[in-house]
Amino acid sequence: MDDNLPFELAKFNGKGYVIAPAGYGKTHLIAMAVKASMQRQLILTHTYAGVNSIQKKMQTLRVPSSRYQIDTIASWSLRMCLSFPKTSNWTQEYPSGNEWKKLYAACTSLLDRPFIERIVRSSYSGVYVDEYQDCSTQQHLLVEALANLLPCRLLGDPMQAIFDFSDQPVNWEHHVYPRYQKLGELRTPWRWRLAGANDLGDWLDDASRRLRAGEKISLHEPLPKGVERVAVDLEDFTNPGRLNFFYKFLDYEEAVIAIHSGDQKSKNKTHKLAQLLRGKFSSIEEVEGKDLFGFIKKLESALTPGKKLLVVIEFAKKCFNSIDGILTAATKRGELAKLTKATKYPDVLEVANNFLTEPTSQKLSHLMATIQLNPETSAYRRDLLNRLMKVLRIHEENTDLSLMESAQLFQREFRHAGRPIRHNKLIGTTLLVKGLEYRHAIILEADAMTPRELYVALTRGAKSITIVSLKSVIPT
């Protein structure tokens, strides 16, 4: 990175952009530029993982919190519109689907109001938009409205544009290059330099150039230190050893991410793979929490305690292995169970009966916690389980709210806080891990990925990448 670039961004007073490949120090650049500023900056990105990553970098570099606000474009726009509902004509607290496009349009119009202009200008002295390649055209119009009020710096890399919008994605050739000044381009693979993996960094730098040029990457030996190819078919269920290569990573104290592509079929594979690995690797949930909200809707619709328990058991099977083995036959029918000498786990029976007697959030929390502590079970969707437990805690503390209202409150706080990643052996998709850094990355079914997905996946691991591919040249 040009040592002067942070200071140039800090003093810049127009509309500019920086080309920032994955792992080349973009988050560090943003933090240093904000640190060099004397007034508060608005930093917008797209994912909650991105919010969390930037926040950590700010703390590491000791950037005063008074100098920045970090948010997703979605959350910031929603909060602005809800703060001025009469002016924005927006009252929907939980947009979904195409409603987001309408929200961005409402916020864009709101920014054109003189009193909103004064509020924005008095709140911030500049704006940074991270991962700009992930903007839709409607989000771009919103950023344009902000850029008319504040100095605006866009940071991103067109090669990382992997989101699938109903709205068209931003076109750099049309929307950015002609209208924004190029302020710089990051050229040093710092992620790998700092990890002491220079050979890996150089190989990825070359791979990146090839993918940008529409060329292929050869996996023929010899590969550099830090790069390994595993030629195995993960879909060959007749091969009991097809997952054996995962187990060496369990001894690693550092974070490991296994990455599938982002299509719906692959999203489902992440949970199934985590289940097959018996929770040794835990799968990451989509931000929207569809399975969580679907469970709560079913639970609230169940008319009897017995039916509620059946819904709970169905959900527990989505989070844990071996649920059937720890429940009595009566419990699995949604009925009160009798304790006998043959009862293997009396504690599970007791908490299930307690839930049937009084199907409250507190009793449900006890039931899920008891299942989690059972020696036979293993949680493979910890992310989903943890979200439920937090919703139940909110409901216990706010008895005037329904369980669904508690879930919506949790989701709103979750949007603002970002996703905490605690378990360090994870399985996710390119969409969910984009922008994150891990020590080691496993690229699953690499030969089935698009060039852009492959680029995103390859650049997640700072110390090593393991490429699972039956083909010796990728992408196919």
C-alpha positions as CSV (number, residue, x, y, z in Angstrom):
1,M,0.0,0.0,0.0
2,D,1.2,3.5,-0.8
3,D,2.0,5.0,2.6
4,N,0.3,8.2,1.6
5,L,-2.9,6.7,0.4
6,P,-4.7,6.8,3.8
7,F,-3.9,10.5,4.1
8,E,-5.0,11.1,0.5
9,L,-8.4,9.5,1.2
10,A,-8.8,11.4,4.4
11,K,-8.3,14.8,2.8
12,F,-10.1,13.9,-0.4
13,N,-13.1,16.2,-1.0
14,G,-14.8,14.7,-4.1
15,K,-16.0,11.4,-5.5
16,G,-13.3,8.7,-5.8
17,Y,-12.6,5.0,-5.8
18,V,-9.9,2.5,-4.9
19,I,-9.4,-0.9,-6.6
20,A,-8.9,-3.3,-3.7
21,P,-8.4,-7.0,-4.4
22,A,-9.3,-9.5,-1.7
23,G,-6.5,-9.7,1.0
24,Y,-4.6,-6.7,-0.2
25,G,-5.3,-4.5,2.9
26,K,-8.6,-2.8,2.1
27,T,-9.9,-2.9,5.6
28,H,-6.6,-1.7,7.0
29,L,-6.7,1.2,4.5
30,I,-10.2,2.2,5.6
31,A,-9.2,2.2,9.2
32,M,-6.0,4.2,8.6
33,A,-7.8,6.7,6.5
34,V,-10.5,7.2,9.2
35,K,-7.8,7.5,11.8
36,A,-6.2,10.3,9.8
37,S,-9.5,12.1,9.6
38,M,-10.4,14.6,12.3
39,Q,-14.1,14.3,11.9
40,R,-16.7,11.5,12.0
41,Q,-16.9,9.2,8.9
42,L,-19.8,7.0,7.8
43,I,-18.6,3.6,6.7
44,L,-21.1,1.5,4.8
45,T,-20.8,-2.1,3.7
46,H,-23.1,-5.0,2.7
47,T,-22.8,-7.8,5.2
48,Y,-22.8,-8.1,8.9
49,A,-19.6,-10.1,8.7
50,G,-18.1,-7.1,7.0
51,V,-19.3,-4.8,9.7
52,N,-17.7,-7.0,12.3
53,S,-14.4,-7.2,10.3
54,I,-14.1,-3.4,10.0
55,Q,-15.0,-2.9,13.6
56,K,-12.3,-5.3,14.7
57,K,-9.7,-3.6,12.6
58,M,-10.7,-0.2,14.0
59,Q,-10.2,-1.5,17.5
60,T,-6.9,-3.2,16.6
61,L,-5.6,0.1,15.2
62,R,-7.0,2.1,18.1
63,V,-9.1,4.3,15.9
64,P,-11.3,6.5,18.3
65,S,-14.9,5.3,18.1
66,S,-16.0,9.0,17.9
67,R,-14.6,9.2,14.4
68,Y,-16.8,6.6,12.7
69,Q,-20.1,4.8,12.4
70,I,-20.1,1.4,10.6
71,D,-23.3,-0.1,9.2
72,T,-24.7,-2.0,6.3
73,I,-26.3,0.0,3.6
74,A,-29.5,-1.9,4.4
75,S,-29.6,-1.1,8.1
76,W,-28.5,2.5,7.7
77,S,-31.2,3.1,5.0
78,L,-33.9,1.4,7.1
79,R,-33.0,3.4,10.2
80,M,-33.0,6.6,8.3
81,C,-36.4,6.0,6.8
82,L,-38.0,4.8,10.1
83,S,-36.6,7.9,11.9
84,F,-38.6,10.1,9.5
85,P,-41.6,7.9,8.6
86,K,-43.9,10.8,7.4
87,T,-41.2,12.3,5.2
88,S,-40.0,8.9,3.8
89,N,-43.4,7.4,3.6
90,W,-41.8,4.2,5.1
91,T,-43.1,2.3,8.2
92,Q,-42.1,-1.3,7.4
93,E,-39.7,-2.4,10.1
94,Y,-38.8,-5.7,8.6
95,P,-38.5,-5.5,4.8
96,S,-38.0,-8.6,2.7
97,G,-37.6,-9.5,-0.9
98,N,-38.4,-6.6,-3.3
99,E,-39.3,-4.3,-0.4
100,W,-35.6,-3.6,0.0
101,K,-35.5,-2.0,-3.5
102,K,-38.4,0.2,-2.5
103,L,-36.6,1.1,0.8
104,Y,-33.5,2.2,-1.0
105,A,-35.6,4.4,-3.4
106,A,-37.4,5.9,-0.3
107,C,-34.0,6.7,1.4
108,T,-32.6,8.2,-1.8
109,S,-35.6,10.5,-2.0
110,L,-35.2,11.3,1.7
111,L,-31.6,12.4,1.2
112,D,-32.8,15.1,-1.2
113,R,-34.8,16.9,1.6
114,P,-33.0,20.0,2.8
115,F,-33.5,19.2,6.5
116,I,-32.1,15.7,6.0
117,E,-29.1,17.2,4.2
118,R,-28.4,19.3,7.2
119,I,-28.7,16.3,9.5
120,V,-26.4,14.1,7.4
121,R,-23.8,16.9,7.0
122,S,-23.8,17.7,10.7
123,S,-23.5,13.9,11.5
124,Y,-20.6,13.0,9.2
125,S,-17.8,14.7,7.3
126,G,-17.4,11.9,4.7
127,V,-18.5,8.5,3.6
128,Y,-16.7,5.2,2.7
129,V,-18.5,2.5,0.9
130,D,-16.8,-0.9,1.2
131,E,-17.2,-3.9,-1.2
132,Y,-18.7,-1.6,-3.8
133,Q,-18.9,-4.4,-6.4
134,D,-21.8,-5.8,-4.3
135,C,-24.0,-2.8,-4.8
136,S,-27.2,-3.0,-6.8
137,T,-28.1,-0.2,-9.1
138,Q,-30.7,1.0,-6.6
139,Q,-28.1,1.1,-3.9
140,H,-25.7,2.9,-6.2
141,L,-28.4,5.7,-6.7
142,L,-28.5,5.9,-2.9
143,V,-24.7,6.2,-2.7
144,E,-24.9,8.9,-5.4
145,A,-27.3,10.9,-3.3
146,L,-24.9,10.6,-0.3
147,A,-22.0,11.6,-2.6
148,N,-23.8,14.8,-3.4
149,L,-23.7,15.7,0.3
150,L,-20.3,14.3,1.5
151,P,-16.9,13.4,0.2
152,C,-17.3,9.8,-1.0
153,R,-14.7,7.1,-1.5
154,L,-15.7,3.7,-3.0
155,L,-13.6,0.6,-2.3
156,G,-14.0,-2.7,-4.1
157,D,-13.0,-5.1,-6.7
158,P,-15.2,-6.0,-9.7
159,M,-13.8,-9.6,-9.6
160,Q,-15.6,-10.2,-6.3
161,A,-19.1,-9.4,-7.6
162,I,-20.9,-12.6,-6.7
163,F,-24.2,-11.5,-5.3
164,D,-27.3,-12.3,-7.4
165,F,-29.6,-9.4,-7.4
166,S,-33.2,-9.1,-8.6
167,D,-32.1,-5.6,-9.3
168,Q,-29.1,-5.2,-11.7
169,P,-25.6,-5.1,-10.0
170,V,-23.6,-1.9,-10.3
171,N,-21.6,-1.6,-13.6
172,W,-18.2,-0.2,-12.9
173,E,-17.7,0.7,-16.6
174,H,-20.8,2.8,-16.6
175,H,-21.4,3.8,-13.0
176,V,-18.0,4.2,-11.5
177,Y,-15.1,4.7,-13.9
178,P,-16.5,7.7,-15.8
179,R,-17.9,9.5,-12.7
180,Y,-15.4,8.9,-9.9
181,Q,-11.7,9.7,-9.7
182,K,-9.3,6.8,-9.3
183,L,-7.5,7.4,-6.1
184,G,-5.3,4.2,-6.0
185,E,-5.0,0.5,-6.5
186,L,-3.8,-2.0,-3.8
187,R,-1.0,-4.2,-5.2
188,T,0.6,-6.1,-2.3
189,P,-1.0,-9.3,-1.0
190,W,-0.7,-8.3,2.6
191,R,-2.9,-11.1,4.0
192,W,-0.3,-13.7,3.0
193,R,2.7,-11.6,3.6
194,L,1.6,-11.0,7.2
195,A,0.9,-14.7,7.7
196,G,4.4,-15.6,6.5
197,A,2.9,-17.4,3.5
198,N,4.7,-15.6,0.7
199,D,4.7,-18.5,-1.7
200,L,0.9,-18.9,-1.3
201,G,0.4,-15.1,-1.7
202,D,2.5,-15.1,-4.9
203,W,0.6,-18.1,-6.3
204,L,-2.8,-16.5,-5.5
205,D,-1.6,-13.2,-7.1
206,D,-0.9,-15.1,-10.3
207,A,-4.1,-17.1,-10.0
208,S,-6.0,-13.8,-9.6
209,R,-4.5,-12.3,-12.7
210,R,-5.4,-15.4,-14.7
211,L,-9.0,-15.5,-13.5
212,R,-9.4,-11.8,-14.3
213,A,-8.1,-12.5,-17.8
214,G,-10.6,-15.4,-18.3
215,E,-7.8,-18.0,-18.1
216,K,-7.6,-21.3,-16.2
217,I,-5.6,-22.3,-13.1
218,S,-3.5,-25.4,-13.3
219,L,-3.5,-27.7,-10.2
220,H,-0.8,-30.0,-11.6
221,E,2.2,-30.7,-9.4
222,P,4.3,-29.2,-8.1
223,L,2.1,-26.7,-6.2
224,P,3.7,-24.1,-3.9
225,K,3.9,-24.5,-0.1
226,G,0.4,-23.8,1.3
227,V,-1.5,-25.2,-1.6
228,E,-2.8,-28.7,-1.7
229,R,-5.2,-30.5,-4.1
230,V,-7.5,-33.3,-2.9
231,A,-9.0,-35.3,-5.8
232,V,-12.1,-36.8,-4.3
233,D,-15.8,-36.8,-5.2
234,L,-17.8,-35.6,-2.2
235,E,-21.0,-36.9,-3.8
236,D,-19.6,-40.5,-4.0
237,F,-21.5,-41.9,-1.0
238,T,-20.1,-45.4,-1.8
239,N,-16.7,-44.1,-0.7
240,P,-16.6,-44.1,3.2
241,G,-13.3,-42.3,3.2
242,R,-14.3,-39.4,1.1
243,L,-14.3,-37.0,4.1
244,N,-11.1,-38.2,5.7
245,F,-9.1,-35.2,4.6
246,F,-11.2,-33.0,7.0
247,Y,-9.9,-34.7,10.1
248,K,-6.4,-33.4,10.0
249,F,-7.8,-29.9,10.4
250,L,-9.4,-30.8,13.8
251,D,-5.9,-30.6,15.3
252,Y,-5.4,-27.0,14.1
253,E,-6.0,-24.4,16.8
254,E,-6.5,-21.8,14.1
255,A,-9.7,-21.0,12.2
256,V,-10.6,-23.2,9.2
257,I,-13.3,-22.5,6.7
258,A,-14.7,-25.0,4.2
259,I,-16.4,-23.2,1.3
260,H,-19.2,-24.3,-1.1
261,S,-20.4,-22.1,-3.9
262,G,-23.4,-19.9,-3.3
263,D,-26.2,-21.6,-5.3
264,Q,-29.2,-23.0,-3.4
265,K,-28.1,-26.6,-3.9
266,S,-24.7,-25.9,-2.3
267,K,-26.3,-23.9,0.5
268,N,-28.1,-27.1,1.5
269,K,-24.9,-29.1,1.2
270,T,-23.2,-27.0,3.9
271,H,-25.7,-28.2,6.6
272,K,-25.6,-31.8,5.4
273,L,-21.8,-31.9,5.4
274,A,-21.7,-30.5,8.9
275,Q,-24.1,-33.2,10.0
276,L,-22.0,-35.9,8.4
277,L,-19.0,-34.5,10.2
278,R,-21.0,-34.7,13.5
279,G,-20.5,-31.1,14.3
280,K,-16.7,-31.1,14.1
281,F,-17.3,-28.5,11.5
282,S,-20.3,-26.2,12.1
283,S,-22.3,-24.7,9.3
284,I,-23.0,-21.0,9.0
285,E,-26.6,-19.7,8.6
286,E,-27.9,-17.2,6.2
287,V,-28.3,-13.8,7.7
288,E,-32.1,-13.7,7.1
289,G,-32.6,-16.6,9.4
290,K,-35.3,-18.3,7.4
291,D,-35.2,-21.6,9.3
292,L,-35.4,-19.8,12.6
293,F,-38.4,-17.7,11.7
294,G,-40.0,-20.7,10.0
295,F,-39.7,-22.7,13.3
296,I,-41.1,-19.9,15.4
297,K,-44.1,-19.4,13.0
298,K,-44.8,-23.2,13.3
299,L,-44.4,-23.2,17.1
300,E,-46.8,-20.3,17.6
301,S,-49.3,-21.9,15.2
302,A,-49.3,-25.3,17.0
303,L,-52.5,-25.5,19.0
304,T,-51.6,-27.9,21.7
305,P,-48.5,-28.5,23.9
306,G,-48.0,-31.9,22.3
307,K,-48.0,-30.4,18.8
308,K,-45.6,-27.7,20.0
309,L,-43.2,-30.4,21.3
310,L,-43.3,-32.2,17.9
311,V,-42.3,-28.9,16.2
312,V,-39.5,-28.5,18.7
313,I,-38.2,-32.0,18.1
314,E,-38.3,-31.4,14.3
315,F,-36.2,-28.2,14.8
316,A,-33.8,-30.0,17.2
317,K,-33.0,-32.5,14.5
318,K,-32.0,-29.6,12.3
319,C,-29.4,-28.5,15.0
320,F,-28.2,-31.8,16.5
321,N,-27.3,-35.3,15.5
322,S,-28.7,-38.4,17.4
323,I,-31.9,-36.7,18.7
324,D,-34.0,-39.9,18.3
325,G,-31.6,-41.9,20.4
326,I,-32.1,-39.7,23.5
327,L,-35.9,-39.3,23.5
328,T,-38.4,-41.8,24.8
329,A,-41.2,-43.1,22.5
330,A,-43.8,-41.1,24.3
331,T,-41.8,-37.9,24.0
332,K,-41.4,-38.5,20.3
333,R,-45.2,-38.7,20.1
334,G,-45.6,-35.4,21.8
335,E,-46.9,-37.0,25.0
336,L,-46.0,-37.0,28.7
337,A,-43.5,-39.8,29.3
338,K,-43.2,-42.0,32.4
339,L,-39.8,-42.5,34.1
340,T,-38.9,-46.2,34.2
341,K,-35.7,-48.2,34.9
342,A,-35.2,-48.4,31.2
343,T,-35.2,-44.6,30.7
344,K,-31.7,-43.9,29.4
345,Y,-31.8,-40.1,30.0
346,P,-34.1,-39.1,32.8
347,D,-33.0,-35.4,32.6
348,V,-34.2,-35.2,29.0
349,L,-37.5,-36.8,29.8
350,E,-38.0,-34.4,32.7
351,V,-37.4,-31.2,30.7
352,A,-39.5,-32.5,27.8
353,N,-42.4,-33.2,30.3
354,N,-41.9,-29.8,31.8
355,F,-42.3,-28.2,28.4
356,L,-45.5,-30.2,27.8
357,T,-46.8,-29.0,31.2
358,E,-45.9,-25.4,30.6
359,P,-44.7,-24.7,27.0
360,T,-42.9,-21.4,27.8
361,S,-39.7,-20.0,26.3
362,Q,-37.9,-20.7,29.6
363,K,-38.9,-24.4,29.5
364,L,-37.9,-24.6,25.8
365,S,-34.5,-23.1,26.6
366,H,-34.0,-25.7,29.3
367,L,-34.9,-28.4,26.9
368,M,-32.5,-27.3,24.2
369,A,-29.7,-26.8,26.7
370,T,-30.2,-30.3,28.1
371,I,-30.1,-31.8,24.6
372,Q,-26.9,-29.9,23.9
373,L,-25.3,-31.2,27.0
374,N,-26.2,-34.8,26.3
375,P,-23.2,-37.1,25.6
376,E,-24.9,-38.6,22.5
377,T,-25.8,-35.5,20.7
378,S,-23.5,-33.1,18.7
379,A,-24.6,-29.7,17.4
380,Y,-23.8,-29.2,13.8
381,R,-25.8,-26.0,13.3
382,R,-24.5,-24.0,16.3
383,D,-25.3,-20.7,14.6
384,L,-29.0,-21.6,14.3
385,L,-29.1,-23.0,17.8
386,N,-27.4,-19.9,19.3
387,R,-29.8,-17.6,17.6
388,L,-32.8,-19.5,19.0
389,M,-31.3,-19.4,22.5
390,K,-30.9,-15.6,22.2
391,V,-34.4,-15.2,21.0
392,L,-35.7,-17.2,23.9
393,R,-33.7,-15.1,26.4
394,I,-35.2,-11.9,24.9
395,H,-38.7,-13.4,25.2
396,E,-38.1,-14.4,28.8
397,E,-37.0,-10.9,29.7
398,N,-39.8,-9.2,27.7
399,T,-43.0,-11.1,28.5
400,D,-45.1,-8.5,26.9
401,L,-43.7,-9.5,23.5
402,S,-44.7,-12.5,21.5
403,L,-42.0,-15.0,20.6
404,M,-42.1,-13.8,17.0
405,E,-41.8,-10.2,18.1
406,S,-38.8,-11.2,20.2
407,A,-37.2,-12.9,17.2
408,Q,-37.8,-9.7,15.2
409,L,-36.1,-7.7,17.9
410,F,-33.2,-10.0,17.9
411,Q,-32.9,-9.8,14.2
412,R,-32.8,-6.0,14.3
413,E,-30.1,-6.0,16.9
414,F,-28.3,-8.7,14.9
415,R,-28.3,-6.6,11.8
416,H,-26.7,-3.7,13.7
417,A,-24.1,-5.7,15.7
418,G,-22.8,-8.0,13.0
419,R,-22.4,-11.8,13.1
420,P,-20.0,-13.1,15.8
421,I,-18.1,-16.2,14.7
422,R,-17.0,-18.2,17.8
423,H,-16.6,-21.8,16.6
424,N,-13.4,-21.9,14.5
425,K,-14.1,-24.9,12.3
426,L,-16.8,-23.8,9.9
427,I,-18.6,-24.6,6.6
428,G,-20.2,-21.8,4.6
429,T,-20.8,-20.6,1.1
430,T,-18.9,-18.0,-0.9
431,L,-21.7,-15.5,-0.2
432,L,-21.5,-16.0,3.6
433,V,-17.7,-15.9,4.0
434,K,-17.0,-13.2,1.5
435,G,-14.9,-10.4,3.1
436,L,-13.8,-12.7,5.9
437,E,-10.3,-14.0,6.6
438,Y,-9.4,-17.4,8.0
439,R,-6.0,-19.1,8.6
440,H,-6.9,-22.1,6.4
441,A,-9.5,-22.6,3.7
442,I,-10.9,-25.7,2.0
443,I,-12.4,-25.1,-1.4
444,L,-15.2,-27.7,-1.9
445,E,-16.0,-28.9,-5.4
446,A,-13.8,-26.1,-6.8
447,D,-14.3,-27.4,-10.4
448,A,-18.0,-26.5,-10.2
449,M,-17.4,-22.9,-9.1
450,T,-17.7,-19.8,-11.4
451,P,-14.4,-17.8,-11.9
452,R,-15.6,-15.1,-9.5
453,E,-16.8,-17.6,-6.8
454,L,-13.5,-19.4,-7.1
455,Y,-11.6,-16.2,-6.7
456,V,-13.5,-15.3,-3.5
457,A,-13.0,-18.8,-2.1
458,L,-9.3,-19.0,-2.9
459,T,-8.6,-15.7,-1.2
460,R,-10.1,-16.7,2.2
461,G,-7.2,-18.7,3.6
462,A,-4.1,-16.8,4.9
463,K,-1.8,-19.8,5.6
464,S,-3.1,-22.6,3.4
465,I,-5.8,-23.5,0.9
466,T,-6.9,-27.1,0.2
467,I,-8.6,-27.4,-3.2
468,V,-11.1,-30.3,-3.5
469,S,-11.4,-30.9,-7.3
470,L,-11.6,-33.9,-9.5
471,K,-10.3,-31.8,-12.4
472,S,-6.7,-30.7,-12.5
473,V,-7.5,-27.4,-14.3
474,I,-10.1,-25.0,-12.8
475,P,-12.6,-23.5,-13.4
476,T,-14.0,-25.9,-15.9
